[in-house]
Amino acid sequence: MIYSWQELSKQVEAEINAFDFSGNPNELYDPISYTMTLGGKRIRSTLCLLAAQLFGGDLKKAMNLAMAVEVFHNFTLVHDDIMDEAPIRRGKPAVHAKWNRDVAILSGDVMFVQAYQLLAKGNPEKLSQMLSVFNQTAIEVCEGQQFDMNFETRDDVTAENYIEMIRLKTGVLLACSLQLGAFESGATEKDAKLIYEFGEKVGIAFQIQDDFLDCYAKQEDFGKRVGGDIISNKKTFLMLTALEKADAQQASRIENLMTSDTTDEQKVSGVLEVYDELDIPTAAKSAMQNYFDESLAALNQIEATADLKQPLVELAEMLMMRKK
Amino acid sequence: MIYSWQELSKQVEAEINAFDFSGNPNELYDPISYTMTLGGKRIRSTLCLLAAQLFGGDLKKAMNLAMAVEVFHNFTLVHDDIMDEAPIRRGKPAVHAKWNRDVAILSGDVMFVQAYQLLAKGNPEKLSQMLSVFNQTAIEVCEGQQFDMNFETRDDVTAENYIEMIRLKTGVLLACSLQLGAFESGATEKDAKLIYEFGEKVGIAFQIQDDFLDCYAKQEDFGKRVGGDIISNKKTFLMLTALEKADAQQASRIENLMTSDTTDEQKVSGVLEVYDELDIPTAAKSAMQNYFDESLAALNQIEATADLKQPLVELAEMLMMRKK
């Protein structure tokens, strides 16, 4: 039988709930159980299992790798939340807010090692390859986070810089998750590259979609406040594209809205007005669609049957639409 | 020829200076070069090379593992300095002080991955073993740091708890460094265990010695302020042993000195007076000597010639005496 992404996501959730994250001292391990059981769609681990299924691997064996990427991803959230001073994660206090900064740093470090411990349980013949892509990915995710923080104070960021940042911050870990599942299941080098590309491009498309929805979602369908990126002057793909396309008058209108003392509502509607004049919604949708098409093109080239690819297509579509 | 520890330490220093730690973005990589070139005796990496030499291995190949433990150790210093709010490291500003907290968190994370990248360059046949001891060690070092932080606010810490804490915080990484060098060079399982034990016990002895010197070193021979641990109410091996041995009157004298508003000089001389009454210097020296003897006993059991063991004995003696 072929598992849907929803079924594999449930298997990951069950594995996480059954996993023993406890240890001594409690101060170090309690935040790890807490973080790991906060929920989420378990996208990265599910992708890992879907790739293992795609290449005919043993899903039980691939589960260790799925857990490795899930623990790693949650480690990055714990450290990112300190840096971003984000008090809330999935509707609950972030670790640094519930405990303190030091606990968040050190528990995060332990999670990072636990990810490597899980990775080390993968196919021994592929360990060197898996370690290599995992190391490279971990470094790139940190680079992405640093670029993201740098962008806040830089005024020369281009839409191209932004795409590279989201590739590092989001794309490469989706890609790595898939590739680990592929390695575990003995995929060919060519197919392992293609599944990586699929994940990388899906990640970029997803992040552009996220920026788009922040401006254009219906409030009732959207978890966050619509317009939140505009209110916080975030340099999103939409904003950076707008600034590149804007004439002097439009650029100064955006500049004024970002710096002057308007209400949030005036700011959002003022920026969206410029976006409309510059056809930014179309530009964003088209960029997103291009990356999404490229991801599917990579998936298409993989030597596997369409029914085995179908759950990956469905997960990618879910990410694009933000639908269940 | 057989290299002395001083010669191998110099080789590590040269390797570090030749190593390219640069990368993009600069904000992430500059602190790494900065940290790695702050100096130090390179104890852990030198131990790794000495173990490789002991078991007839190729020192060039072992250098990657030596670098792995050196980068890992420096990563722990970067994160520990945030947690301890220590502004100075080796006479220069700590990373979080020179840059900021976020840079220190994220650069530290990258160093952690770099340690794994270096580890992955070790003997491929031993990769799984090496990864296993490295992971276990990294977790234990974090546990040691968390215990150390917990001890600051706990009032039920025993000397035994303290020994376990310094074993985790210091002993296991010395042990791991040696064992990686042993694995790389194809040491037997028995010898790999013995060299681990040597390092673990040396680490504990060294840390007790460090506590002893903080009270009893001559100021001109000591890098820090003599009595600093007493002034800052640190729960050292000496203090915890004293509290276990003290009668009610002595315990209350220590308690008073720790909580009342005396001068630093009065506090140090008052605590040392109780230490003398309880023969704490002898107890500390004897505990240190026991661990040191145990470490040498483990080294003695290893199947190798005495001249190959000699540089390890000399490095251990240097650590005990704090002499060059």
Contacts between the chains, C-beta under 8 A, distances in Angstrom:
chain1	res1	chain2	res2	distance
A	23	B	143	7.6
A	24	B	143	7.2
A	25	B	143	6.6
A	25	B	146	5.1
A	25	B	147	5.8
A	25	B	150	5.8
A	27	B	146	5.6
A	27	B	149	7.8
A	27	B	150	6.2
A	28	B	142	6.5
A	28	B	143	6.2
A	28	B	146	4.4
A	79	B	105	5.7
A	79	B	106	7.3
A	79	B	109	6.5
A	82	B	101	7.8
A	82	B	102	7.7
A	82	B	105	6.4
A	83	B	101	7.9
A	83	B	102	4.3
A	83	B	105	6.3
A	83	B	106	7.0
A	101	B	82	7.8
A	101	B	83	7.9
A	101	B	101	8.0
A	102	B	82	7.7
A	102	B	83	4.3
A	102	B	149	6.4
A	105	B	79	5.7
A	105	B	82	6.4
A	105	B	83	6.3
A	105	B	105	6.3
A	106	B	79	7.3
A	106	B	83	7.0
A	106	B	142	5.5
A	106	B	145	6.1
A	106	B	146	5.7
A	109	B	79	6.5
A	109	B	112	7.1
A	109	B	138	7.8
A	109	B	142	5.3
A	110	B	139	5.8
A	110	B	142	4.9
A	110	B	143	7.9
A	112	B	109	7.1
A	112	B	112	6.2
A	113	B	135	5.4
A	113	B	138	4.5
A	113	B	139	5.0
A	113	B	142	7.3
A	114	B	139	7.5
A	116	B	116	6.6
A	116	B	131	7.0
A	116	B	135	5.3
A	116	B	138	8.0
A	117	B	135	4.8
A	117	B	139	7.9
A	120	B	128	6.6
A	120	B	131	5.0
A	120	B	132	6.4
A	120	B	135	6.6
A	124	B	128	6.0
A	127	B	127	5.9
A	127	B	128	6.1
A	127	B	131	7.5
A	128	B	120	6.6
A	128	B	124	6.0
A	128	B	127	6.1
A	131	B	116	6.9
A	131	B	120	5.0
A	131	B	127	7.5
A	131	B	131	7.3
A	132	B	120	6.4
A	135	B	113	5.4
A	135	B	116	5.3
A	135	B	117	4.9
A	135	B	120	6.7
A	138	B	109	7.8
A	138	B	113	4.5
A	138	B	116	8.0
A	139	B	110	5.8
A	139	B	113	5.0
A	139	B	114	7.5
A	139	B	117	7.9
A	142	B	28	6.5
A	142	B	106	5.5
A	142	B	109	5.3
A	142	B	110	4.9
A	142	B	113	7.3
A	143	B	23	7.6
A	143	B	24	7.2
A	143	B	25	6.6
A	143	B	28	6.2
A	143	B	110	7.9
A	145	B	106	6.1
A	146	B	25	5.0
A	146	B	27	5.6
A	146	B	28	4.4
A	146	B	106	5.7
A	147	B	25	5.8
A	149	B	27	7.8
A	149	B	102	6.5
A	150	B	25	5.8
A	150	B	27	6.2
